[in-house]
Amino acid sequence: MTIVIFGGAGDLAHRKLLPALYNLHVDGLLPPRIAIVGVGRRPMTDEAYRAFARDGVEKFSRRPIDAPAWEAFAAALFFGIADLDAPEGLAPLGARLDIVEHERGLNGDRIYYLAIPPTLFQPTVKQLARSRFVPPSDGRRARVIVEKPIGHDLASARAINEAIAEVFDEREIYRIDHYLGKETVQNILVMRFANSIFEPLFNQKYVDHVQITVAEEEGVGTRAGYYDEAGALRDMVQNHILQLLAMVAMEPPHSLDADVIRDERLEVLQSLRRLEGEDVDANVVRAQYTAGFIAGKAVPGYREEKGVKPASRTETYVALRVCIDNWRWAGVPFFLRTGKRLPKRASEISVHLKEVPPILFNADPSARLDPSVLSIRIQPDEGFSLGINSKVPGPNVQVYPVKMDFHYGSTFGGTSPEAYERLLLDVIAGDATLFMRRDAVEAAWQWVKPILERLEERGDKGLATYPAGEWGPEAGEQLIESTGRRWLAP
Amino acid sequence: MAGAVATRTWRESAPDAIESDLAALWRELGHGEVKIARAVMSNLIVVRAPSDQRPALANVIAGLPLDEVGARHPSRTIVLEHCNRKALDTPFAAGVGIVTFGPPASRYGVEQIVVRSACPESSLLSMLRRLVRGDVPTSVWWTEDLSDGPPPFDPLLTIGRQILYDSRQWSDVARGLATILPLVDDPRVDLADLNWRRLAPLRRALVHARGPLKGDGWRGVAIEVDHAPGEAAIASLLTGWLRAERPGDPPPVATAASTQHDQQAIVTVKIADTTATLTAHAAEVAIPSAPPLVVAVPQESYADAIAAELRSLSPEVTLLAAMRALA
């Protein structure tokens, strides 16, 4: 097998892909016969590429370099050049791949990883077809991995999907949402469907509301060019958060087959109540961070960040109240929020059960009992906890909220595999469960479309601000507090 | 026995690495043969004043019964030594540790984070928000003399649901009251005064002896409060309680520590012909022509008292009323 990484000398390869492949190698999970070929526009020797990869592993791998393991891994690393603008731009790469595969005795199965900007997806897959990389001959297999963002809106997502579909069969297309590769996200299904305690509670009869928070401490960093065009709604909600929502809210699948699970996730997306016009104004809060403090250090506001337009109205925070119009979740609000420059990096789903009646231990209106909350911590400190009320030991009946807490780190020891490790391994194994199918991507865009349109229509109106280091704007608090609830800080 | 430390791990950390260093410590503990439950019932922010006597970061917690409190009320303990010096380049230094308690079959561990902060007060909240867990209550334990320093930082009032302090530490009761009174009606926080807890047996004994304060047994009587040296704050609290509960009656007269004071008495109150005394062991009410009424003082350690206050989630309305009466 050959893994061909377009954008092989880029940031994603450096930080995530090469360290993930190295860890899979250390774990003995890569196929014994493999080549990893980074592809870029500028020439680079294999040795230089190995040094680039080693630097990435040293800086970003969850494991340190092990010399013998590294040597074996590095021997499988190569670099090739490609010019996507030239009609025969992939010819040198094709020749290089043929030689590498021949020398290493590989079977010619290939995975093409498009770690490149979305604008290059279509030209790249067209070139792959034109250069007869796809479909492969002699029964060899070719798969493609596409990184988010898949499009800028529904139309562009459809165009990308259409272009890829002209070259690859849907079964060979792996659209990555790395959140789905996280251990805790995978555990949502296990938690729900491998324990008899939780699933019976996951419905409108017992659940008061659900919160999903994806908080980033970082600012826009080096992604200003992309982010200023995208904003939080496109960057986080349309993909990661809606996928998390689908995992929490989906019906039990009848099997673990990839398409069965993906069908159930799609059902949730299709059941989301459409927000448009004034509904958007009432249920969506967007905001931009201003100068503030993160961990005690002064940080600039979004408009002062390098690469951001001084009058930018791109939202760096968005909070939404959404409803799922199906039998299970009727009347249960889902509160979603994400933002940059929030106090800490944390992604968490919390399922808030209904309050007990205001009698017995919950009779005092000045000291209401905390409702039980199931919190699923996706990152960091992966795990989950269940908050329950307990009597404090002693002669008085005093109630205190306590936790039943599960932490991956201290329970299983060691570090969990990175999301990209799991996802790359699944592509190698041909398992698409944790990848987004075309219909799901387009359903998510379909839902987001009227919201984007309304926000565009309103321009600056309704764009709130929040100081960096706060949990968002006042309007974000109001969105939930107006319903008698409050955000649970991770 | 609660409070006996089984193991202790500690490492110097960095502002950005507190969570990852704690996670690494937990992973290391997870490799051991003894399984350790991670215990966290609340966030406890412990505020210490900077001191030249404690140059080493690990010594910031010296002299505080943190282990004992942690064993009784396991909390993510964040010890904050804050000096508001804007000129310093580095925002703060940090260290993290895990202290475990209990026998091998039921061992539990508590996180301790020490932060030496030198950032502007306005940025303090951004630091604390990333350290507290949002799914448990947050209490602030002000370990310093509130009458001899700045009032609690506003960020603490924003993040904590409870401010715990000990008015017995006050070197100047009037100044201590002036500091704490603005917080009495602050909807963000509840107040918990360890000294108020000490007064509880005396209050119970008085109500038992003379009936509820709003009843006839207290109408129109003169009241005098006398206290031992260094116990002016508890006398003041007692006075506030008596005032709050008897609004139309003559206010109690508080006297300074008298030289004639019973050596064992913490505070003494004379109500007409009744004399009540609080000592370290009992609250005793002497009534003419009747045997004395005695309420024992619970023999709890300082850590016991702190843990008990941390476990209380209801506002202490009687304390707040007493404080208002002192305003």
Chai-1 contact restraints between the chains, C-beta under 6 A:
chainA,res_idxA,chainB,res_idxB,connection_type,confidence,min_distance_angstrom,max_distance_angstrom,comment,restraint_id
A,F293,B,S123,contact,1.0,0.0,6.0,A-B,restraint_1
A,F293,B,S126,contact,1.0,0.0,6.0,A-B,restraint_2
A,I294,B,S126,contact,1.0,0.0,6.0,A-B,restraint_3
A,A295,B,P15,contact,1.0,0.0,6.0,A-B,restraint_4
A,A295,B,M127,contact,1.0,0.0,6.0,A-B,restraint_5
A,A295,B,R130,contact,1.0,0.0,6.0,A-B,restraint_6
A,G296,B,P91,contact,1.0,0.0,6.0,A-B,restraint_7
A,G296,B,F92,contact,1.0,0.0,6.0,A-B,restraint_8
A,G296,B,C119,contact,1.0,0.0,6.0,A-B,restraint_9
A,G296,B,S123,contact,1.0,0.0,6.0,A-B,restraint_10
A,G296,B,M127,contact,1.0,0.0,6.0,A-B,restraint_11
A,K297,B,P91,contact,1.0,0.0,6.0,A-B,restraint_12
A,P343,B,R129,contact,1.0,0.0,6.0,A-B,restraint_13
A,P343,B,R130,contact,1.0,0.0,6.0,A-B,restraint_14
A,K344,B,R130,contact,1.0,0.0,6.0,A-B,restraint_15
A,A367,B,S314,contact,1.0,0.0,6.0,A-B,restraint_16
A,S375,B,D135,contact,1.0,0.0,6.0,A-B,restraint_17
A,P380,B,E19,contact,1.0,0.0,6.0,A-B,restraint_18
A,D381,B,A23,contact,1.0,0.0,6.0,A-B,restraint_19
A,V392,B,R311,contact,1.0,0.0,6.0,A-B,restraint_20
A,Y400,B,R311,contact,1.0,0.0,6.0,A-B,restraint_21
A,D405,B,R38,contact,1.0,0.0,6.0,A-B,restraint_22
A,H407,B,R38,contact,1.0,0.0,6.0,A-B,restraint_23
A,G409,B,A23,contact,1.0,0.0,6.0,A-B,restraint_24
A,G409,B,W26,contact,1.0,0.0,6.0,A-B,restraint_25
A,G409,B,R27,contact,1.0,0.0,6.0,A-B,restraint_26
A,S410,B,W26,contact,1.0,0.0,6.0,A-B,restraint_27
A,S410,B,G30,contact,1.0,0.0,6.0,A-B,restraint_28
A,G413,B,R27,contact,1.0,0.0,6.0,A-B,restraint_29
A,G413,B,G30,contact,1.0,0.0,6.0,A-B,restraint_30
A,G413,B,H31,contact,1.0,0.0,6.0,A-B,restraint_31
A,G469,B,S126,contact,1.0,0.0,6.0,A-B,restraint_32
A,L488,B,G134,contact,1.0,0.0,6.0,A-B,restraint_33
A,A489,B,G134,contact,1.0,0.0,6.0,A-B,restraint_34
A,P490,B,G134,contact,1.0,0.0,6.0,A-B,restraint_35
